[in-house]
Structure formats: C-alpha cells, structure tokens
Amino acid sequence: MSLNNEVLNCIHERRSTRRFTERQISSEQLDTLLDAAIWAPSGGNNQSWLFTAIQKKSVLLHLNKLVCEGFQRWVPDDDYPTKHAMKKRSSQEGYNFYHNAPTLIIASNKPNYENAMADCSLALQNIFLAAQSLGLGSCYINQLHWLRHDPDVRAYLLEMGIPREHTICSSAAVGFIDKESPAPVRKEGTIQIIR
Ligand SMILES: Cc1cc2nc3c(=O)[nH]c(=O)nc-3n(C[C@H](O)[C@H](O)[C@H](O)COP(=O)(O)O)c2cc1C
C-alpha cells in the first residue's frame, strides 16, 4: 500500500530485519532512535524505563555467549512453540540472538510495574519506525526477556548499569539492512468495526 503520508508509509514498509551489514550506525542516528524511544507514551507518564544501547562488538558477543549458555539451563514455562524452537536453535553453531546487528538497545523497566511491558513495547515501536525513516533496519529481540532471571546474563547486564531489580522487557537490534525481509501476509479476520 502506498499512501501520500510518510508516517503511514513508514508503518507499512517497516519489516523485521534479520540480516545486517557490519557497518555501525552513526551517533546522530543512535541519538535519534533513543530520542524517539523516550517520546513514547507511558502509563501515568511513568517514564520509568531505561534504554541501554550496546555498540561494542566484544560486549555483544560476550552477551551472545551468555545467552547461548543461559538457554541450555532455561526451562520454558509454557508450550509457546517459539520458546522451544529458540532454545534448540541457540545450541546450533553460529547462533546469534541479535542477528549480528551492530547495535542492540535493551529496554528495561522498574519492577512490579504493571505497564512495564506496554511502555517499553511502545518505545520499541517508536525505535523501529524511527529506524525505518532513517533507512535503517531493525528487529524486536525477545531473548533477553526470556532469560531475564538468568544469573549470568543478569550479572553482565548489571555491569552495564541495568539495575538487578529491573525487569528486562525487550530489545531492538538496529543496523543497515543486508537483506530485505519479505512482508508476511496479514491475517484475515483480525479487525472488526461496530457502527
Ligand atoms: C513480542 C515480539 C517478539 C519478537 N521476538 C523476536 C525475536 O526474538 N527474534 C526475531 O527475529 N523476531 C522477533 N519478533 C519479530 C516478529 O517475528 C515479526 O514482527 C513478525 O514475524 C512479523 O514480521 P514484520 O515485523 O516484518 O512485519 C518479535 C516480535 C514481537 C512483537
């Protein structure tokens, strides 16, 4: 769908990128993404989120190692198929949970706050749309949320300044697109209008 409206085009054209080039995004681009994040709405105007951007490759690779190890210990708490598939995939050679993106932005929030996920998810969508508008690719990355109780992952995130009591809501992989993702078909029957 092509519309004469930049925001709506951005919404339609954003895709989850899973192949990035090695090129790092600029400081200005990172600042723009983080600024977009903090301008998201938040329940009761809490703004209790914390966005931690990691651009240091050695840190990202070490985090990936901890995630792979964490997944081996992790027991999925339900039958959600993606969780089981992810656990299996993480044991395979070359697995990288953030798709080797040069930048990973972790969204965490204060504990026992009912709107923690909602606030961080809205902020993440702002990041995704801002990335799209800058010609960058992005992807929602869930693994750190699933491993939010893993002691080794948490100890490393604590070293980065993410408070131990924070809940890890989600993260965004961002970078230049190496391979475009096709648009998944939108399912029928997910909208109803009562007039
Ligand atoms: C809550 C949530 C968790 C997701 N987790 C991941 C993930 O861990 N890794 C990944 O590659 N994509 C992840 N995605 C992206 C979805 O797979 C993607 O949005 C979906 O396939 C539709 O594709 P599109 O974003 O290109 O429209 C996640 C999306 C959401 C909303």
The ligand as a MOL file (V3000), in Angstrom:
LIG
                    3D

  0  0  0     0  0            999 V3000
M  V30 BEGIN CTAB
M  V30 COUNTS 31 33 0 0 0
M  V30 BEGIN ATOM
M  V30 1 C 6.7360 -9.6660 21.1210 0
M  V30 2 C 7.5770 -9.9340 19.8920 0
M  V30 3 C 8.6920 -10.7410 19.9980 0
M  V30 4 C 9.5020 -10.9550 18.8970 0
M  V30 5 N 10.6700 -11.6480 19.0490 0
M  V30 6 C 11.5090 -11.7750 18.0020 0
M  V30 7 C 12.7840 -12.3810 18.1850 0
M  V30 8 O 13.1960 -12.7190 19.2890 0
M  V30 9 N 13.5770 -12.5170 17.0910 0
M  V30 10 C 13.1750 -12.1140 15.8330 0
M  V30 11 O 13.9200 -12.2820 14.8790 0
M  V30 12 N 11.9620 -11.5110 15.6400 0
M  V30 13 C 11.1460 -11.3290 16.6940 0
M  V30 14 N 9.9370 -10.6710 16.5320 0
M  V30 15 C 9.5580 -10.1650 15.1920 0
M  V30 16 C 8.3930 -10.9600 14.5860 0
M  V30 17 O 8.8270 -12.2320 14.2210 0
M  V30 18 C 7.8670 -10.1540 13.3760 0
M  V30 19 O 7.3690 -8.9210 13.8230 0
M  V30 20 C 6.7640 -10.8860 12.6190 0
M  V30 21 O 7.2680 -12.0530 12.0150 0
M  V30 22 C 6.1380 -10.0140 11.5330 0
M  V30 23 O 7.1140 -9.5400 10.6240 0
M  V30 24 P 7.3220 -7.9720 10.3540 0
M  V30 25 O 7.8150 -7.3720 11.6610 0
M  V30 26 O 8.3800 -7.8860 9.2790 0
M  V30 27 O 6.0210 -7.4050 9.9480 0
M  V30 28 C 9.1490 -10.4070 17.6280 0
M  V30 29 C 8.0160 -9.5890 17.5480 0
M  V30 30 C 7.2650 -9.3300 18.6510 0
M  V30 31 C 6.0870 -8.3770 18.5470 0
M  V30 END ATOM
M  V30 BEGIN BOND
M  V30 1 1 1 2
M  V30 2 1 2 3
M  V30 3 2 2 30
M  V30 4 2 3 4
M  V30 5 1 4 5
M  V30 6 1 4 28
M  V30 7 2 5 6
M  V30 8 1 6 7
M  V30 9 1 6 13
M  V30 10 2 7 8
M  V30 11 1 7 9
M  V30 12 1 9 10
M  V30 13 2 10 11
M  V30 14 1 10 12
M  V30 15 2 12 13
M  V30 16 1 13 14
M  V30 17 1 14 15
M  V30 18 1 14 28
M  V30 19 1 15 16
M  V30 20 1 16 17
M  V30 21 1 16 18
M  V30 22 1 18 19
M  V30 23 1 18 20
M  V30 24 1 20 21
M  V30 25 1 20 22
M  V30 26 1 22 23
M  V30 27 1 23 24
M  V30 28 2 24 25
M  V30 29 1 24 26
M  V30 30 1 24 27
M  V30 31 2 28 29
M  V30 32 1 29 30
M  V30 33 1 30 31
M  V30 END BOND
M  V30 END CTAB
M  END
